[in-house]
Amino acid sequence: MDFTYHITGIDGLFILAMSLLLGFEVIKNVPAVLHTPLMSGSNAISGIILFGGLIQLMSTPPDRIWVLLFASIAVLLGAMNISGGFFVTHRMLSMFQVNKKKAPKNP
């Protein structure tokens, strides 16, 4: 089985434009209460980008420098977004935890 695919330049530009418009509309309409769950979803999407970039890096021949460069940038930015997203999500969730302080004992 041959699982190769070919995307033309105009297809790539169309996908990029639609992704930008859809992402802008989704983020614009999200209330502040849903920020933390949205960050978790963003981490999942960044994981998909990271996985796709790694597949692209492994399947691209070495003579296609531009593809390797953009796939490397996608892997780097996806990894940075995942780590930063987990840090921010953890920090936001820690703000909602109740601090359990022990009451001082009377002698």
Backbone torsions as a table, in degrees:
resi	resn	phi	psi	omega
1	MET	NA	140.2	178.6
2	ASP	-110.2	114.9	-177.3
3	PHE	-102.6	29.7	179.3
4	THR	-83.5	155.9	178.1
5	TYR	-141.9	156.2	-179.0
6	HIS	-131.1	124.4	177.7
7	ILE	-114.8	126.6	178.5
8	THR	-77.7	168.9	-179.4
9	GLY	-62.4	-39.7	179.8
10	ILE	-68.5	-33.3	175.2
11	ASP	-64.0	-43.1	179.3
12	GLY	-63.5	-41.9	177.9
13	LEU	-65.7	-38.9	177.6
14	PHE	-63.4	-44.9	179.3
15	ILE	-63.2	-42.0	178.6
16	LEU	-62.4	-46.4	-179.2
17	ALA	-63.2	-44.3	179.8
18	MET	-66.1	-38.3	178.2
19	SER	-64.0	-42.7	179.0
20	LEU	-64.0	-45.5	-179.9
21	LEU	-64.8	-44.1	179.6
22	LEU	-65.3	-44.2	179.0
23	GLY	-62.0	-41.9	178.5
24	PHE	-62.3	-44.1	-179.5
25	GLU	-66.4	-38.5	-179.6
26	VAL	-67.5	-47.7	-177.3
27	ILE	-67.3	-36.9	-177.9
28	LYS	-63.8	-32.5	-174.5
29	ASN	-97.8	11.5	-178.8
30	VAL	-92.5	126.0	176.7
31	PRO	-71.4	160.4	-176.5
32	ALA	-63.0	-26.6	-179.2
33	VAL	-64.1	-30.2	-176.7
34	LEU	-93.3	15.1	-176.7
35	HIS	-62.9	-46.0	-177.8
36	THR	-65.3	-45.5	175.4
37	PRO	-63.5	-32.1	177.5
38	LEU	-66.4	-37.2	177.1
39	MET	-63.5	-38.5	178.0
40	SER	-65.1	-40.2	175.9
41	GLY	-65.5	-37.7	177.5
42	SER	-64.0	-36.5	176.5
43	ASN	-63.6	-38.7	178.7
44	ALA	-65.9	-41.6	178.6
45	ILE	-65.6	-39.6	177.3
46	SER	-64.7	-32.9	175.2
47	GLY	-64.2	-37.9	176.9
48	ILE	-66.7	-40.8	177.5
49	ILE	-63.0	-42.5	178.7
50	LEU	-62.4	-44.9	179.2
51	PHE	-62.8	-44.4	178.6
52	GLY	-64.2	-39.4	177.4
53	GLY	-64.3	-39.5	177.9
54	LEU	-66.5	-40.5	176.7
55	ILE	-62.5	-42.2	179.1
56	GLN	-63.3	-40.9	178.6
57	LEU	-63.8	-38.9	-177.8
58	MET	-75.7	-25.4	-174.3
59	SER	-102.3	-2.8	-177.7
60	THR	-90.5	133.9	176.4
61	PRO	-67.4	151.1	-174.7
62	PRO	-63.5	-18.8	-177.8
63	ASP	-80.5	-7.4	178.7
64	ARG	-97.4	78.9	-172.8
65	ILE	-63.5	-41.6	-177.0
66	TRP	-65.3	-39.0	178.7
67	VAL	-65.5	-42.9	178.4
68	LEU	-63.8	-38.9	179.8
69	LEU	-65.1	-48.3	-178.9
70	PHE	-68.3	-35.6	177.1
71	ALA	-67.2	-37.6	177.7
72	SER	-65.4	-41.2	177.6
73	ILE	-64.2	-39.5	178.3
74	ALA	-63.6	-41.3	178.5
75	VAL	-64.8	-44.7	-179.5
76	LEU	-62.8	-50.0	-178.9
77	LEU	-66.9	-36.6	176.8
78	GLY	-64.0	-41.9	178.9
79	ALA	-66.3	-40.4	178.0
80	MET	-65.1	-39.8	-179.8
81	ASN	-68.2	-38.1	178.2
82	ILE	-63.9	-49.1	-178.7
83	SER	-64.5	-44.9	178.7
84	GLY	-64.6	-37.8	178.9
85	GLY	-65.0	-41.5	177.5
86	PHE	-66.4	-37.8	178.4
87	PHE	-63.7	-47.1	-179.3
88	VAL	-66.4	-42.0	179.3
89	THR	-62.5	-43.4	178.6
90	HIS	-62.9	-41.5	-179.9
91	ARG	-66.8	-40.8	179.0
92	MET	-65.5	-41.8	-179.4
93	LEU	-69.2	-30.3	179.1
94	SER	-70.2	-19.9	177.3
95	MET	-70.0	-21.9	-177.5
96	PHE	-96.5	0.0	179.6
97	GLN	-80.7	143.4	179.1
98	VAL	-85.3	127.8	176.3
99	ASN	-77.9	123.8	179.2
100	LYS	-99.2	102.2	177.8
101	LYS	-102.3	137.9	178.1
102	LYS	-79.1	135.8	177.7
103	ALA	-73.9	141.5	179.8
104	PRO	-67.6	140.4	-179.0
105	LYS	-84.7	137.0	176.1
106	ASN	-86.7	130.5	-178.7
107	PRO	-74.4	NA	NA
